[in-house]
Structure formats: structure tokens, C-alpha cells
């Protein structure tokens, strides 16, 4: 599994990680086995959140005895993102995850609480060693600029956003901004949350043809396209150990410039939106 420097941190992080959204809808034993299979295959970046039901407890079981292998990320809900609320939410996440620190802690999306208060809590948590870095999620350009104005350059390390072949809005401004300022971009729902390109569509056929040339699958091709730049990471959720193995296989794929160009033309970014979509 390829690893890359994660934003302004000194950590090398797996380019393909593991998401846990809706993992509480899966059989618990299967979910744990799936995460462990992912770890075995190098997908050591595990993302979760207090919003994801029992996901943190499931992750705790999956990483038991293997905590030092994992780049562990969780997120605070906006309604809890006051200074005091963020501190309390982090403590609860640490307890559910049965760990003494998070490798990165994110604000799930913009809050009614002042961003200054959330960032102050992040900084305090980092000073206390309870988080090793912090970042944001679902931030568009004005939000990123505001966070940069509050925190020193290099303080926030990532922006986790919706990004898949049919939703490329972040390519217009968010990715360039993050690359300029050394911020990692983490793609969630990289398969489109149930809307992966149908094999009978033009785009689906392009993915199939490229996959066949590499003895790969269309989903592996799509994943690699989404992490084709050094700043990009992806955290697909897997529904089974075999699915986790398929996701991990994308980390070894190498597409040609001509193949990337074919995908780009089959799934054009579209016009720049006024605001980013959010799930």
C-alpha cells in the first residue's frame, strides 16, 4: 500500500484507508473482520466519528492489540463543537475507541459555535497529547480561509470532503487551495454512496476497459483516479473482507496519463458550484 505525507504532519499515511459510515448497519463480527482484513492489507488509516452510531466501539474491537499500526481519525459533531463541548466529545470518543490519543481529530462540518472556540479546543487537546493533529471536514474555500486566519499556517492538516467520479466540485478551488497550503484532502464516499457508474453507461464502460487492461476492477480504477495527486487520500467503506481486499488493491494500481485523461473526459468536473455538497 502506497503511503504519503499527510498534510503538514510528519506521518506517512496509507493513500487508501477505511471509512466506517453506516458500519453500525452491518453484522458486528463481519464489520470487525473487514476492518482487520483492511489493516492486514495496509489500509491503516481508519476514519470514524461520534455521529456514526456504534462505529467507534466497533473500531476499538478491530484495532485491539494493533493501535500503534493505525492512523486513527474521529470527528466532533457541530452541535458539540463549543470549546468545552469539543473537549468533552473528544474524551468520550477516546473512551469508546479505548485509546489514549487520536492521530487526527476533525470538525465534522461548520457549526453554530465560533470556529475560534473549536480550534482553541483542538489546540488544547493537542497540547495535552490527546490528539496528535487536527483538521476539518466539508469546508469550502471561505471556510478554509477563515480557519487559516484563526490558526497559524500548517496547524490544520486535512480537509475531508465528498469526492467521487460524479462529484468533482472540489477540483475547482478546494484541492488547489489545500495543495498550496499543505493540507491533505481526504475523499469520503468515493464510490458515490450507492451511485457507482453503471457498467452499461459510457463512463462505466471506460472504467471496465481500463480495469481489464490492468487486471483490476472498475472500483479500483475509480479509487486510483481519486488519489492520483500527492495531496489526495480516500477512505472507502467496505462491506466484507473481500470488499476490503478489493479496495486495498487500488493502492498498487498505476494508470497512464492517457487512461486518466479518458476518465477525466468520461466524468467531467462540471461548473464550479456556489457551495460544496455535503453528506
DONU-222179 format. One line per 5 residues: number of its first residue (from 0); their letters; for each residue x, y, z of C-alpha. Coordinates in nm, 2 decimals. Example, Ala and Ser with C-alpha at 12.3 -4.5 7.8 and 13.67 -1.06 7.14 Angstrom:
2
0) as) 1.23,-0.45,0.78; 1.37,-0.11,0.71 $
REM end
This chain:
279
0) xxxxx) 0.00,0.00,0.00; 0.14,0.34,-0.10; 0.19,0.58,0.18; 0.21,0.96,0.16; 0.29,1.25,0.39 $
5) xxxxx) -0.04,1.36,0.55; -0.06,1.73,0.52; 0.18,1.92,0.73; 0.23,1.63,0.97; 0.54,1.41,0.96 $
10) xxxxx) 0.33,1.10,0.93; 0.32,0.87,0.62; -0.04,0.76,0.58; -0.19,0.49,0.36; -0.33,0.65,0.05 $
15) xxxxx) -0.64,0.42,0.07; -0.79,0.40,0.41; -1.11,0.27,0.57; -1.43,0.46,0.63; -1.69,0.35,0.89 $
20) xxxxx) -2.00,0.54,0.80; -2.31,0.31,0.83; -2.09,0.03,0.97; -2.35,0.01,1.25; -2.59,-0.14,0.99 $
25) xxxxx) -2.36,-0.43,0.93; -2.32,-0.75,1.13; -2.07,-0.65,1.41; -1.85,-0.96,1.37; -1.83,-0.91,1.00 $
30) xxxxx) -1.75,-0.54,1.04; -1.47,-0.62,1.27; -1.33,-0.89,1.04; -1.35,-0.64,0.75; -1.15,-0.37,0.93 $
35) xxxxx) -0.89,-0.62,1.04; -0.86,-0.75,0.68; -0.80,-0.40,0.57; -0.53,-0.35,0.83; -0.36,-0.67,0.72 $
40) xxxxx) -0.35,-0.53,0.36; -0.20,-0.19,0.47; -0.52,0.02,0.50; -0.41,0.16,0.83; -0.59,0.49,0.80 $
45) xxxxx) -0.92,0.43,0.98; -1.18,0.71,0.99; -1.48,0.72,1.22; -1.69,0.98,1.41; -1.91,1.02,1.71 $
50) xxxxx) -2.20,1.06,1.47; -2.16,0.71,1.33; -2.36,0.52,1.59; -2.16,0.23,1.74; -1.87,0.27,1.49 $
55) xxxxx) -1.62,0.39,1.74; -1.69,0.08,1.96; -1.65,-0.15,1.65; -1.33,0.02,1.56; -1.20,-0.03,1.91 $
60) xxxxx) -1.25,-0.40,1.88; -1.10,-0.42,1.54; -0.78,-0.24,1.64; -0.73,-0.41,1.97; -0.37,-0.50,2.01 $
65) xxxxx) -0.28,-0.31,1.69; -0.33,0.05,1.79; 0.02,0.16,1.70; -0.03,0.04,1.34; -0.33,0.27,1.29 $
70) xxxxx) -0.37,0.64,1.19; -0.69,0.69,1.38; -0.93,0.97,1.29; -1.26,1.08,1.46; -1.48,1.38,1.43 $
75) xxxxx) -1.68,1.61,1.66; -2.04,1.69,1.58; -2.11,2.06,1.51; -2.36,2.08,1.80; -2.08,1.97,2.03 $
80) xxxxx) -1.82,2.20,1.89; -1.80,2.47,2.15; -1.47,2.48,2.33; -1.59,2.29,2.63; -1.81,2.06,2.42 $
85) xxxxx) -1.52,1.97,2.19; -1.31,1.87,2.49; -1.59,1.66,2.63; -1.67,1.50,2.29; -1.31,1.40,2.24 $
90) xxxxx) -1.29,1.24,2.58; -1.60,1.03,2.50; -1.46,0.93,2.16; -1.13,0.82,2.33; -1.32,0.62,2.58 $
95) xxxxx) -1.53,0.45,2.31; -1.22,0.38,2.10; -1.03,0.26,2.41; -0.72,0.46,2.32; -0.53,0.75,2.48 $
100) xxxxx) -0.50,0.96,2.16; -0.63,1.03,1.82; -0.39,1.08,1.53; -0.63,1.34,1.39; -0.95,1.50,1.51 $
105) xxxxx) -1.19,1.68,1.28; -1.48,1.92,1.30; -1.74,1.73,1.11; -1.89,2.04,0.94; -1.94,2.40,1.02 $
110) xxxxx) -2.10,2.48,1.35; -2.31,2.75,1.50; -2.03,2.77,1.76; -1.75,3.02,1.68; -1.47,2.84,1.48 $
115) xxxxx) -1.22,3.01,1.71; -1.36,2.81,2.01; -1.34,2.48,1.82; -0.99,2.55,1.71; -0.89,2.66,2.06 $
120) xxxxx) -1.02,2.32,2.19; -0.82,2.14,1.92; -0.51,2.32,2.02; -0.56,2.24,2.38; -0.62,1.88,2.31 $
125) xxxxx) -0.31,1.86,2.10; -0.11,2.03,2.38; -0.24,1.77,2.62; -0.14,1.48,2.38; -0.50,1.36,2.34 $
130) xxxxx) -0.49,1.44,1.96; -0.17,1.45,1.75; -0.32,1.67,1.48; -0.65,1.83,1.38; -0.84,1.92,1.07 $
135) xxxxx) -1.18,2.00,0.92; -1.44,1.83,0.71; -1.68,1.96,0.45; -1.51,2.30,0.43; -1.54,2.51,0.12 $
140) xxxxx) -1.30,2.79,0.02; -1.43,3.06,0.25; -1.43,2.82,0.55; -1.07,2.72,0.47; -0.96,3.08,0.46 $
145) xxxxx) -1.14,3.15,0.79; -0.96,2.86,0.96; -0.63,2.97,0.82; -0.69,3.32,0.95; -0.75,3.18,1.30 $
150) xxxxx) -0.48,2.92,1.31; -0.12,2.95,1.22; -0.01,2.82,0.88; 0.03,2.44,0.90; -0.18,2.39,1.21 $
155) xxxxx) -0.47,2.22,1.04; -0.37,1.92,0.84; -0.66,1.80,0.63; -1.00,1.87,0.48; -1.23,1.56,0.45 $
160) xxxxx) -1.48,1.61,0.17; -1.73,1.44,-0.06; -1.54,1.33,-0.37; -1.62,1.07,-0.63; -1.64,1.05,-1.01 $
165) xxxxx) -1.98,1.21,-1.04; -1.90,1.48,-0.78; -1.57,1.66,-0.86; -1.66,2.00,-0.73; -1.36,2.02,-0.50 $
170) xxxxx) -1.13,2.02,-0.80; -1.22,2.38,-0.89; -1.09,2.56,-0.58; -1.07,2.33,-0.27; -0.79,2.10,-0.39 $
175) xxxxx) -0.57,2.38,-0.54; -0.61,2.58,-0.21; -0.52,2.27,0.00; -0.22,2.19,-0.21; -0.10,2.55,-0.19 $
180) xxxxx) -0.12,2.54,0.19; 0.00,2.18,0.26; -0.34,2.05,0.36; -0.43,1.68,0.28; -0.76,1.62,0.10 $
185) xxxxx) -0.94,1.31,0.22; -1.22,1.18,-0.01; -1.52,1.02,0.17; -1.79,0.82,-0.02; -1.55,0.77,-0.31 $
190) xxxxx) -1.79,0.53,-0.48; -2.08,0.78,-0.47; -2.27,0.63,-0.18; -2.47,0.37,-0.39; -2.44,0.56,-0.72 $
195) xxxxx) -2.13,0.40,-0.87; -2.13,0.43,-1.25; -2.34,0.16,-1.42; -2.14,-0.07,-1.65; -2.38,0.00,-1.93 $
200) xxxxx) -2.31,0.37,-1.93; -2.04,0.54,-2.13; -1.84,0.62,-1.82; -1.89,0.27,-1.68; -1.76,0.11,-2.00 $
205) xxxxx) -1.45,0.33,-1.98; -1.38,0.21,-1.63; -1.43,-0.15,-1.73; -1.20,-0.12,-2.03; -0.92,0.04,-1.82 $
210) xxxxx) -0.97,-0.22,-1.54; -0.94,-0.50,-1.79; -0.61,-0.37,-1.91; -0.47,-0.38,-1.56; -0.63,-0.70,-1.44 $
215) xxxxx) -0.82,-0.48,-1.19; -1.18,-0.39,-1.11; -1.37,-0.07,-1.21; -1.39,0.03,-0.85; -1.01,0.00,-0.81 $
220) xxxxx) -0.97,0.22,-1.12; -1.21,0.48,-0.98; -1.03,0.48,-0.65; -0.69,0.53,-0.80; -0.82,0.82,-1.02 $
225) xxxxx) -0.94,0.99,-0.70; -0.60,0.97,-0.53; -0.40,1.05,-0.84; -0.24,1.36,-0.69; 0.00,1.36,-0.40 $
230) xxxxx) -0.24,1.56,-0.18; -0.52,1.31,-0.21; -0.64,1.02,0.01; -0.96,0.81,0.01; -1.15,0.63,0.28 $
235) xxxxx) -1.39,0.39,0.12; -1.61,0.17,0.34; -1.60,-0.20,0.28; -1.90,-0.43,0.34; -1.69,-0.75,0.37 $
240) xxxxx) -1.33,-0.88,0.40; -1.33,-0.95,0.02; -1.45,-0.59,-0.05; -1.18,-0.46,0.18; -0.92,-0.66,-0.03 $
245) xxxxx) -1.06,-0.51,-0.35; -1.03,-0.16,-0.21; -0.67,-0.23,-0.10; -0.58,-0.35,-0.45; -0.63,0.01,-0.57 $
250) xxxxx) -0.33,0.11,-0.37; -0.10,-0.08,-0.61; -0.26,0.04,-0.93; -0.08,0.27,-1.17; -0.27,0.43,-1.45 $
255) xxxxx) -0.12,0.60,-1.76; -0.18,0.97,-1.84; -0.39,0.86,-2.13; -0.61,0.65,-1.91; -0.65,0.93,-1.66 $
260) xxxxx) -0.75,1.16,-1.95; -1.01,0.91,-2.06; -1.17,0.90,-1.71; -1.15,1.28,-1.69; -1.34,1.32,-2.01 $
265) xxxxx) -1.60,1.05,-1.92; -1.67,1.22,-1.59; -1.62,1.59,-1.64; -1.60,1.81,-1.33; -1.88,2.03,-1.44 $
270) xxxxx) -1.92,2.40,-1.34; -1.79,2.54,-1.02; -2.07,2.53,-0.75; -2.16,2.81,-0.52; -2.12,2.58,-0.22 $
275) xxxx) -1.99,2.23,-0.18; -2.23,1.94,-0.15; -2.23,1.77,0.19; -2.34,1.44,0.33 $
REM end
